[in-house]
């Protein structure tokens, strides 16, 4: 099977999932073709069955902004035709599902009928999608897809509530590669970060307002009022400067480190005691799952699909959005009780095992085969 994957190639959850999915498929012997404007960040090693097709931007005086969608559609048509792809899997409703529909129609004129699967990831529905300007195009693009998946039950529910969608939505949860994300002995690294045995708290995100990273700092401040700790903030984004300024006003500023984007985030998670995720919206919580795979309990909000990953009172704790007092209380309960913390660590790992890529990958493969068979049947009628 030859699979085309269209995604945003950045550090966001959709790009991470799409890239890891492609790598997993290639490891199983499938041929994978990434079609996007730059090489995905997680695609940082050679894989025999993976190909990258760059969408080149068009610089023309008529356009204030280069028409990426048109360039992407043309590239998708080109790759499908000349690489003889069997299926296109696009991640994000805007603009990828819309562009895929256009490419499919162009290909059909030449007698090429390729199925398109659209995966909804979250902000394409919960943030961008609720802008009524985009409602007609989102509804049309989703219904025009041959197959539609969502990364959580909550996202599927929100899509159906917010849009007039006739298409069935298959829930296929995000996954984790346990060969990469796992607890490992990094004691030398831990001693360098916390030389006096301080607890290590970690948060990773793209530093957008929806992630409520300011709440992370507020929770950490409450923790350090009781016991010594270090806060590691991984990632970058539009709020970083504002958050750095806010952190400087914290009495424990010297114990807060902004680490920026990190490729080997699993090495940092391996030395961590707790992971904080106070998001206002979260379709699934992939960053939390990565932490749990490294045996790090999660203190989070109860937003979106997070409760499908972080089980309250078992793998961590859930609090109402913005309730930093409750989050701090739950964090301190675990940090001050080593035996309970250790049990939560084990529980977190067991929960993460349910989302092992080896459990989720066959669901995508079966769905691909189902869609390919369905489209072939339609063309024979």
C-alpha positions in Angstrom: 0.0 0.0 0.0 1.3 3.5 -0.9 0.0 6.2 1.4 0.1 10.0 1.0 0.2 12.0 4.3 -0.6 15.7 4.3 0.0 17.6 7.5 1.5 20.7 9.2 5.1 19.8 9.7 5.5 21.6 13.0 5.8 20.7 16.7 2.0 20.7 17.2 0.1 17.5 18.1 -1.3 17.0 14.6 2.1 17.2 13.0 3.6 14.9 15.6 0.9 12.3 15.2 1.0 12.4 11.4 4.8 12.0 11.4 4.8 9.2 13.9 2.0 7.4 12.0 4.0 7.6 8.8 7.1 6.2 10.5 5.1 3.4 12.1 3.6 2.5 8.7 7.0 2.5 7.0 8.3 0.2 9.7 5.5 -2.2 8.7 6.7 -2.1 5.1 4.2 0.4 3.7 5.4 3.2 1.4 4.7 6.6 2.8 4.8 10.0 1.0 4.7 13.2 3.1 3.4 16.2 1.2 3.9 19.5 3.0 5.9 22.7 2.8 8.8 21.5 4.9 10.2 18.3 6.3 8.3 17.3 9.4 10.2 18.0 12.6 9.9 14.5 13.9 11.2 13.1 10.6 14.8 13.5 11.7 16.2 10.2 10.6 16.4 8.2 7.3 13.6 5.7 6.7 13.8 3.4 3.7 10.1 3.6 2.9 9.5 7.3 3.5 9.5 10.0 0.8 9.2 13.8 1.3 7.6 16.0 -1.4 8.0 19.7 -0.7 5.3 22.1 -1.6 7.0 25.1 -3.1 5.6 28.6 -2.4 4.8 30.9 -5.3 6.2 34.4 -5.2 4.2 36.6 -7.5 3.6 40.4 -7.2 -0.2 39.9 -7.6 -0.4 38.0 -4.3 0.0 39.6 -0.9 0.2 36.0 0.5 1.3 33.1 -1.6 -1.6 30.8 -2.5 -0.5 27.7 -0.6 -3.7 25.8 -1.1 -3.3 25.9 -4.9 0.3 24.8 -4.7 -0.6 22.0 -2.3 -3.4 20.7 -4.5 -1.1 20.7 -7.6 1.6 18.8 -5.6 -1.0 16.3 -4.3 -2.2 15.6 -7.8 1.4 15.2 -9.0 2.4 12.8 -6.3 -0.7 10.7 -6.5 -0.3 10.3 -10.3 3.4 9.6 -10.5 3.9 7.7 -7.3 0.7 5.8 -7.9 -0.6 6.3 -4.4 -3.5 4.2 -3.1 -4.9 6.6 -0.5 -4.5 10.1 0.8 -4.6 10.8 4.6 -4.9 14.5 5.4 -4.5 15.9 8.9 -6.6 19.0 9.8 -9.8 20.0 8.2 -8.6 23.5 7.2 -7.2 23.6 4.6 -6.1 20.1 4.0 -9.5 18.4 3.7 -10.7 21.1 1.3 -7.6 20.9 -0.8 -7.8 17.1 -0.9 -11.3 17.4 -2.3 -10.0 19.6 -5.1 -7.1 17.3 -5.9 -9.5 14.3 -5.9 -11.8 16.0 -8.5 -8.8 16.9 -10.7 -7.6 13.3 -10.6 -11.0 11.9 -11.3 -11.0 13.7 -14.7 -8.0 11.5 -15.6 -9.7 8.3 -14.4 -7.8 8.2 -11.1 -10.1 7.6 -8.1 -8.3 7.9 -4.8 -9.9 7.7 -1.4 -9.3 10.6 1.1 -9.3 10.2 4.9 -9.5 13.3 7.0 -8.3 13.2 10.6 -9.6 15.9 12.9 -7.2 17.0 15.6 -8.8 19.7 17.7 -8.1 23.3 17.0 -9.4 22.9 13.4 -12.8 22.2 15.1 -12.7 23.8 18.6 -10.9 27.1 17.7 -10.7 27.8 13.9 -13.9 25.9 13.2 -16.2 27.8 15.5 -15.5 30.9 13.5 -18.7 31.0 11.5 -16.8 32.2 8.5 -15.4 28.7 8.0 -18.5 26.7 8.9 -19.7 26.0 5.3 -16.2 24.9 4.1 -15.6 22.7 7.1 -18.9 21.0 6.9 -18.5 20.4 3.2 -14.9 19.2 3.4 -15.6 16.7 6.2 -18.7 15.3 4.4 -16.8 15.2 1.1 -14.1 13.0 2.6 -14.3 9.2 2.1 -13.4 8.6 5.7 -13.2 10.8 8.8 -11.4 10.1 12.1 -11.1 12.0 15.3 -8.4 11.6 18.0 -10.9 11.4 20.9 -14.5 10.7 21.7 -14.8 14.3 23.0 -13.6 15.8 19.7 -16.1 13.6 17.8 -18.9 14.8 20.0 -17.9 18.5 19.7 -17.7 18.2 15.9 -21.2 16.7 15.7 -22.5 19.4 18.1 -21.0 22.4 16.4 -21.4 21.4 12.8 -24.1 19.8 10.6 -22.0 16.8 9.7 -23.7 13.8 8.0 -20.5 11.7 7.8 -19.7 9.0 10.3 -16.7 9.9 12.4 -14.4 7.0 13.5 -12.6 7.6 16.8 -9.0 6.4 16.6 -7.1 7.7 19.6 -3.6 9.2 19.5 -0.8 6.8 20.2 2.6 6.6 21.8 5.8 4.9 20.7 6.9 3.1 23.8 10.3 2.3 22.3 11.1 6.0 22.5 9.0 7.3 25.4 9.9 5.2 28.4 11.5 5.6 31.8 15.2 5.5 31.6 18.1 6.1 34.0 19.1 9.7 33.6 20.3 10.2 37.2 23.3 12.3 36.1 21.0 14.6 34.2 18.6 14.8 37.2 21.4 15.7 39.6 22.5 18.5 37.2 19.0 20.0 37.2 18.1 19.3 40.8 21.4 18.9 42.7 19.7 19.1 46.1 17.0 16.5 45.4 14.3 19.1 44.4 11.2 17.8 42.8 11.1 18.3 39.0 7.9 19.6 37.5 7.5 19.8 33.7 5.2 21.3 31.1 5.4 21.2 27.3 3.3 23.0 24.8 3.3 25.6 22.0 2.7 28.5 24.5 -0.6 29.6 23.1 -3.3 31.2 25.3 -5.4 28.0 25.2 -2.6 26.1 27.0 -2.8 28.4 30.0 0.9 28.2 30.7 0.5 31.1 33.2 -1.5 28.6 35.4 1.6 26.3 35.3 3.6 29.1 36.9 0.9 29.8 39.5 0.7 26.1 40.4 4.5 25.9 40.7 4.6 29.0 42.9 2.1 27.3 45.3 4.2 24.1 45.3 7.4 25.9 46.2 5.7 27.6 49.1 5.7 24.1 50.7 8.7 22.2 49.2 11.7 22.8 47.0 11.1 22.2 43.3 12.3 23.0 39.8 10.0 23.9 36.8 11.0 23.0 33.3 9.0 24.7 30.5 9.5 23.0 27.1 8.4 24.6 23.9 8.0 28.0 22.3 5.2 30.2 21.0 3.5 33.6 20.9 3.2 33.9 24.7 6.8 33.1 25.6 8.0 36.7 26.2 4.9 37.4 28.4 5.4 34.2 30.4 9.1 34.9 30.9 8.2 38.4 32.3 5.6 36.8 34.5 8.1 34.2 35.8 10.6 36.9 36.7 8.1 38.2 39.2 7.8 34.8 40.9 9.9 34.5 44.1 11.2 31.2 42.8 12.2 32.5 39.4 15.7 31.0 39.7 14.1 27.6 39.8 12.1 28.1 36.5 13.8 27.2 33.3 12.5 28.0 29.8 14.1 25.2 27.7 12.6 26.1 24.3 11.9 23.4 21.7 13.4 20.1 22.5 13.8 17.1 20.1 14.6 14.7 22.9 11.8 15.6 25.2 11.7 12.0 26.5 15.0 12.5 28.2 13.5 15.4 30.2 10.4 13.5 31.0 12.6 10.6 32.3 13.8 12.8 35.2 10.5 14.4 36.0 8.2 13.9 39.0 5.0 15.5 37.7 3.6 16.8 34.5 1.3 19.9 34.4 -1.4 20.4 31.7 -3.9 23.1 32.7 -5.2 23.6 29.2 -8.5 25.4 28.4 -9.0 23.1 25.4 -7.3 19.9 24.6 -8.6 17.4 22.0 -6.6 14.5 23.5 -3.5 15.5 25.4 -0.7 13.8 23.5 1.9 15.6 25.7 0.4 14.1 28.8 0.4 10.7 27.2 4.2 11.1 26.5 4.8 12.0 30.1 2.7 9.0 31.3 4.7 6.6 29.1 7.8 7.9 31.0 6.0 7.1 34.3 5.2 10.7 35.1 1.7 11.3 36.7 -0.3 14.2 35.3 -2.0 17.1 37.0 -4.4 18.6 34.5 -7.6 20.3 33.8 -10.6 18.2 32.9 -10.9 19.8 29.5 -11.8 18.1 26.2 -10.3 14.6 25.7 -7.9 14.8 28.6 -10.1 12.6 30.9 -9.8 9.9 28.2 -6.1 9.8 28.9 -5.5 11.0 32.5 -7.7 9.0 34.9 -8.6 11.0 38.0 -7.2 9.5 41.2 -5.3 6.8 39.3 -2.8 8.3 36.8 -3.0 11.8 38.2 -5.7 14.3 39.0 -8.2 16.4 37.1 -9.3 19.9 38.2 -11.7 22.5 36.8 -10.1 24.9 34.2 -8.3 27.7 36.0 -8.5 26.1 39.5 -4.8 26.4 40.3 -5.4 25.9 44.1 -6.8 22.5 43.5 -4.1 21.6 41.0 -1.4 22.6 43.5 -3.2 20.7 46.3 -3.2 17.5 44.2 0.4 18.0 43.1 1.5 18.4 46.7 -0.4 15.3 47.8 1.6 13.2 45.4 4.9 14.9 46.0 4.7 14.6 49.7 3.7 11.0 49.6 6.5 9.0 47.8 4.7 5.6 48.0 1.5 7.0 46.5 3.5 8.9 43.9 5.3 5.6 42.9 1.9 3.9 42.6 0.6 6.7 40.3 3.8 6.3 38.3 3.0 2.7 37.7 -0.6 3.4 36.9 0.4 6.1 34.4 2.6 3.7 32.5 -0.1 1.0 32.4 -2.5 3.5 31.0 0.0 4.6 28.4 0.4 1.0 27.3 -3.2 1.1 26.1 -2.2 3.7 23.5 0.9 1.9 22.3 1.4 2.5 18.6 1.2 -1.3 18.1 -2.4 -1.2 19.3 -3.5 1.8 17.4 -1.6 1.4 14.1 -3.7 -1.6 12.9 -6.9 0.5 13.4 -5.6 3.0 10.8 -4.4 0.2 8.4 -7.8 -1.5 8.6 -9.5 1.8 7.9 -7.3 2.5 4.9 -8.1 -0.9 3.5 -11.8 -0.4 4.1 -11.8 3.0 2.3 -9.8 1.7 -0.6 -12.2 -1.2 -1.0 -15.1 1.1 -0.8 -13.9 3.5 -3.4 -13.0 0.7 -5.8 -16.5 -0.7 -5.4 -18.1 2.7 -6.2 -16.0 3.1 -9.4 -17.1 -0.3 -10.7 -20.8 0.6 -10.3 
